[in-house]
Amino acid sequence: MEIPFAESYRIKMVEPIRRSTREERIQWIKEANYNLFNLRSNQVFIDLLTDSGTGAMSDKQWAAMMLGDESYAGASSYYNMKNAIKNILGFDYFLPTHQGRAAENVLFSVLVKEGDVVPGNSHFDTTKGHIEFRKAKALDVTIDEAKDTQAEHPFKGNLDLNKLEDALKTYPKEKVPFILVTITNNTSGGQPVSMENIRGVRQLCDKYGISLFIDSARFAENAYFIKMREKGYADKTIKAIVAEIFAHADGMTMSSKKDAIVNMGGFIAMKSKKLFQEASVYNIMFEGFITYGGMSGRDMNALAQGLDEGTEFETLETRIKQVEYLGNKLIEYGIPIQRPIGGHAVFVDAKKMLSHIPKEQFVAQTLGIELYIEGGIRGVEIGAILADRDPETRENRFPDLELLRLAIPRRTYTNNHMDVIAAALKNVYDRRTEIKSGVRILTEAPIMRHFTVELERI
Ligand SMILES: *Cc1c(COP(=O)(O)O)cnc(C)c1O
């Protein structure tokens, strides 16, 4: 018989998690003002809030931590990170930062001014926040197929090159500091961008004299999809594909809490020495000296090792097959999810599942609350709450998609946990017509409101 697939690791350390009762959860989510971010972690059984910083480090990463060099300047850990970035990603210059959004803050302090436009494929929420905070515009030029959760497209994260070129014709060059390609495209469902598309963006960058930056949190997962789906890449190693991706870019920002499999850390990497020097000033102001930038030596060591492991085929295959396993279970149960199944998460189409709840009542958030009550599982809303209000009109923005993201931490849960998630969601699906209404906002922050919003049930 065919031998089934199994994980490419075994488990050496465990962390207990606790089941709770439905009554407890009903009480806790009320006390949390129906914001899943406000729950305590011990009130959650399976935590799918994010795959960011929640992965399990390897024996080699923990060993590297013990060798961390905590010197203020010139630590060996800094050079380990520098070598990993040069060898795997190909950049000569880099600045460590404490996480991805800090990398954005430093880089955008140099590059983004009031009135600028930054075209890209569904900018990540903190990225959009850092652009809009500077009174610039994040212009989404993702392909239209991304809006249809049922459309099968191998590279649904792609940029629409026609929309992009229109934007480059519309806005003067001085107003477009760079084009930002996010791999994989989280906001539209963990969907990859093809090498062909990256090449096409590069050609437009060259034609219009604009730089290309890559928001790279899940670059290795993106490379895995290129290997599996794009013609000509099946026989290439992940590391070769990664090198080819970044050869097209002028620079990158990185949240290392994703594909570098560390609990905290980030960086900016670039080809230009001048940009490195300009960004160094802000790095020192916001993050720390340029050889640690908000990171401990031990964390830089773990990151260097994580970049190597995270770009190994076996690591990615194990991870992405687990996400697929969950996605296929949900499809089997008839639950509408974003297709094809993405890299780091399964995205449930809340509008399709709770079609009777009006969008003004925050459909994906409502589904997230119900799944928590059902199984102690914490997902996250990717919908109208996350979309924030329009910075000019202050009206709610209602995106085309209302998704509940179930992000799978790396190397953390087993497939038994995936079975629990699928069963709980099936139960919510079966009683969906009994869910009569959604939630309304009581208090909210002016920007990135989803983290702290307080809600009540209607
Ligand atoms: C997580 C993430 C960020 C922000 O990084 P943090 O480490 O959470 O600050 C930016 N862009 C993308 C695509 C991300 O996934």
The ligand as a Tripos MOL2 file, in Angstrom:
@<TRIPOS>MOLECULE
LIG
   15    15     1     0     0
SMALL
NO_CHARGES

@<TRIPOS>ATOM
      1 C1          3.2040   40.1010    9.7510 C.3       1 LIG1
      2 C2          3.3690   40.9170    8.5530 C.ar      1 LIG1
      3 C3          3.8320   42.2340    8.6220 C.ar      1 LIG1
      4 C4          4.1220   42.9240    9.9340 C.3       1 LIG1
      5 O1          5.0580   42.2350   10.6660 O.3       1 LIG1
      6 P1          5.0500   42.1870   12.2700 P.3       1 LIG1
      7 O2          6.2170   41.3070   12.5670 O.co2     1 LIG1
      8 O3          3.7510   41.5920   12.7030 O.co2     1 LIG1
      9 O4          5.2270   43.5640   12.7670 O.co2     1 LIG1
     10 C5          3.9680   42.9250    7.4430 C.ar      1 LIG1
     11 N1          3.6590   42.3810    6.2670 N.ar      1 LIG1
     12 C6          3.2060   41.1180    6.1530 C.ar      1 LIG1
     13 C7          2.8790   40.5400    4.8190 C.3       1 LIG1
     14 C8          3.0270   40.3500    7.2890 C.ar      1 LIG1
     15 O5          2.5490   39.1120    7.1820 O.3       1 LIG1
@<TRIPOS>BOND
     1     1     2 1
     2     2     3 ar
     3     2    14 ar
     4     3     4 1
     5     3    10 ar
     6     4     5 1
     7     5     6 1
     8     6     7 2
     9     6     8 1
    10     6     9 1
    11    10    11 ar
    12    11    12 ar
    13    12    13 1
    14    12    14 ar
    15    14    15 1
@<TRIPOS>SUBSTRUCTURE
     1 LIG1         1 GROUP 0 **** ****
